[in-house]
Amino acid sequence: MNPGTQGKTSAGPVHRPWPGLIEAYRDRLPVGDNWTPITLLEGGTPLIHAKRLSELTGCTVHLKVEGLNPTGSFKDRGMTVAVTESLARGQEAVLCASTGNTSASAAAYAARAGITCAVLIPQGKIAMGKLAQAVMYGAKIIQVDGNFDDCLELARKITADFPTIALVNSVNPYRIEGQK
């Protein structure tokens, strides 16, 4: 039986709450048996039948409602794996370049893990509203003179020079595994 589904016992039906992405799919993810998942119970989002798209395509179409993840983004699926892996390797902080959703997710999972999150943003090019969640979760926001690519390049250099800091952008293979 899949986690988060209904089951039956001699006493009647039992609901197993959704355990989060890593526990639900541990056998399909590159995570160690002894790794403690850093989770906000991400991933148990509903599929909604898209009647009109189904009619237009001649196929049955369902849409995944990823906005119901903890920070409102599909990026939480990957971030749980990236932050869990970084802690398993003994890293003490996470870093990302972001213009919004990645910063929110990184900050939320870092806060859950009890580690520092730093976010590199292009100076003067991001609305503060997009960074509100990252700020709320305690991320250190650093403005960089340049664009997103400049921020990502700097993040790569910093994490290469400081091995106790994990880069959690989508260049992180563990993050990509969690988003599949």
Phi and psi in degrees as a GROMACS rama.xvg file:
@    title "Ramachandran Plot"
@    xaxis  label "Phi"
@    yaxis  label "Psi"
@TYPE xy
-73.9463  143.449  ASN-2
-58.2552  145.608  PRO-3
84.2648  7.04239  GLY-4
-108.629  171.688  THR-5
-81.1188  144.573  GLN-6
-133.807  175.416  GLY-7
-127.42  142.801  LYS-8
-126.819  176.028  THR-9
-63.1314  -21.7016  SER-10
-88.7745  -3.59738  ALA-11
121.413  -169.239  GLY-12
-67.5904  146.715  PRO-13
-128.565  131.606  VAL-14
-97.5612  127.191  HIS-15
-101.236  115.996  ARG-16
-62.4226  151.14  PRO-17
-59.8976  126.266  TRP-18
-89.1903  -2.35861  PRO-19
101.378  161.627  GLY-20
-60.9978  -44.2374  LEU-21
-65.0441  -48.3029  ILE-22
-66.2261  -36.5688  GLU-23
-66.7957  -34.8931  ALA-24
-123.878  25.1077  TYR-25
-51.831  -39.3752  ARG-26
-69.1285  -12.5249  ASP-27
-111.321  2.0437  ARG-28
-114.82  152.208  LEU-29
-81.6028  63.4475  PRO-30
-119.636  145.089  VAL-31
-74.4649  150.559  GLY-32
-60.2583  -30.0076  ASP-33
-96.6391  6.05918  ASN-34
-76.1586  134.322  TRP-35
-90.7828  116.925  THR-36
-63.6347  136.377  PRO-37
-95.4522  105.811  ILE-38
-131.814  149.354  THR-39
-119.207  23.2838  LEU-40
63.5897  38.6377  LEU-41
-70.0045  159.439  GLU-42
95.1039  -18.8926  GLY-43
-84.2963  42.7308  GLY-44
-83.4814  150.542  THR-45
-78.0108  157.217  PRO-46
-101.02  130.634  LEU-47
-113.829  128.181  ILE-48
-64.7798  129.447  HIS-49
-102.492  87.083  ALA-50
-56.853  -49.6969  LYS-51
-64.2844  -43.9759  ARG-52
-64.2326  -36.1778  LEU-53
-62.3729  -44.1365  SER-54
-63.9049  -43.481  GLU-55
-65.9871  -34.5989  LEU-56
-96.0865  -16.2744  THR-57
74.598  13.7153  GLY-58
-124.462  161.907  CYS-59
-82.2958  121.157  THR-60
-119.166  131.391  VAL-61
-122.322  148.244  HIS-62
-114.523  134.024  LEU-63
-86.8102  129.941  LYS-64
-93.6537  78.8988  VAL-65
-72.8395  -15.7369  GLU-66
-65.299  -9.84236  GLY-67
-90.4261  3.93299  LEU-68
-68.1427  162.691  ASN-69
-52.3024  -39.2863  PRO-70
-103.86  10.0435  THR-71
82.8736  18.5831  GLY-72
-143.864  149.315  SER-73
-62.1342  -17.9655  PHE-74
-63.98  -19.816  LYS-75
-61.9901  -32.5876  ASP-76
-59.9413  -42.9068  ARG-77
-79.665  -34.1662  GLY-78
-66.944  -34.5126  MET-79
-59.8138  -40.5434  THR-80
-73.3484  -43.5514  VAL-81
-62.192  -45.1625  ALA-82
-71.822  -38.807  VAL-83
-60.0363  -44.7904  THR-84
-65.4315  -40.0485  GLU-85
-64.8131  -38.2579  SER-86
-67.69  -38.2912  LEU-87
-62.0997  -28.8193  ALA-88
-88.3868  0.0428329  ARG-89
85.4354  14.092  GLY-90
-73.2017  151.575  GLN-91
-111.621  -5.447  GLU-92
-156.95  160.459  ALA-93
-123.169  153.338  VAL-94
-139.433  140.683  LEU-95
-145.929  156.866  CYS-96
-98.5222  138.077  ALA-97
-157.253  156.598  SER-98
-120.065  11.0465  THR-99
163.498  -90.6258  GLY-100
-62.9679  -38.836  ASN-101
-62.3884  -40.0531  THR-102
-63.7199  -40.2806  SER-103
-63.0694  -46.3883  ALA-104
-67.1878  -46.6156  SER-105
-59.4765  -44.2116  ALA-106
-65.282  -41.0996  ALA-107
-64.321  -45.7173  ALA-108
-73.1489  -33.8192  TYR-109
-64.539  -42.7762  ALA-110
-61.5517  -42.2824  ALA-111
-61.5833  -37.0283  ARG-112
-80.8857  -14.0623  ALA-113
78.3342  27.6774  GLY-114
-120.033  168.577  ILE-115
-79.3671  144.243  THR-116
-124.197  130.377  CYS-117
-118.838  140.759  ALA-118
-125.327  125.777  VAL-119
-96.935  124.983  LEU-120
-126.614  149.988  ILE-121
-66.5902  128.153  PRO-122
-61.0182  127.974  GLN-123
70.2984  9.18145  GLY-124
-115.618  4.50433  LYS-125
-123.666  131.024  ILE-126
-70.1949  136.113  ALA-127
-57.6425  -32.4312  MET-128
-57.2814  -32.5797  GLY-129
-70.2955  -22.0492  LYS-130
-102.039  3.05305  LEU-131
-55.8664  -44.8155  ALA-132
-64.5263  -42.47  GLN-133
-60.6322  -43.3366  ALA-134
-63.7971  -44.5552  VAL-135
-58.1119  -37.1844  MET-136
-85.164  2.67621  TYR-137
91.0254  14.6654  GLY-138
-65.0093  148.084  ALA-139
-88.8518  116.061  LYS-140
-96.4564  125.874  ILE-141
-123.471  117.737  ILE-142
-83.6834  135.829  GLN-143
-118.183  136.176  VAL-144
-73.096  106.403  ASP-145
147.42  -165.065  GLY-146
-106.639  -173.481  ASN-147
-57.4608  -43.9134  PHE-148
-60.6892  -36.6886  ASP-149
-64.3465  -40.3166  ASP-150
-63.6096  -43.8145  CYS-151
-65.6413  -40.6936  LEU-152
-60.8747  -43.3086  GLU-153
-65.2015  -40.5209  LEU-154
-61.2415  -41.1069  ALA-155
-61.7105  -43.0217  ARG-156
-65.0928  -44.7753  LYS-157
-61.134  -47.3857  ILE-158
-70.8124  -25.9688  THR-159
-70.6344  -36.3121  ALA-160
-81.708  -24.1102  ASP-161
-126.154  90.9978  PHE-162
-66.4383  -7.61555  PRO-163
-87.2505  1.55026  THR-164
-113.01  127.951  ILE-165
-96.889  134.788  ALA-166
-84.5905  121.252  LEU-167
-115.259  22.0004  VAL-168
-72.4735  177.972  ASN-169
-69.8022  0.204954  SER-170
-79.6386  -9.67095  VAL-171
-79.0272  117.613  ASN-172
-62.6835  -29.4152  PRO-173
-69.5901  -36.0162  TYR-174
-63.6879  -42.9944  ARG-175
-63.3077  -40.2354  ILE-176
-58.6209  -40.3018  GLU-177
-70.6614  -23.4931  GLY-178
-89.837  -5.67656  GLN-179
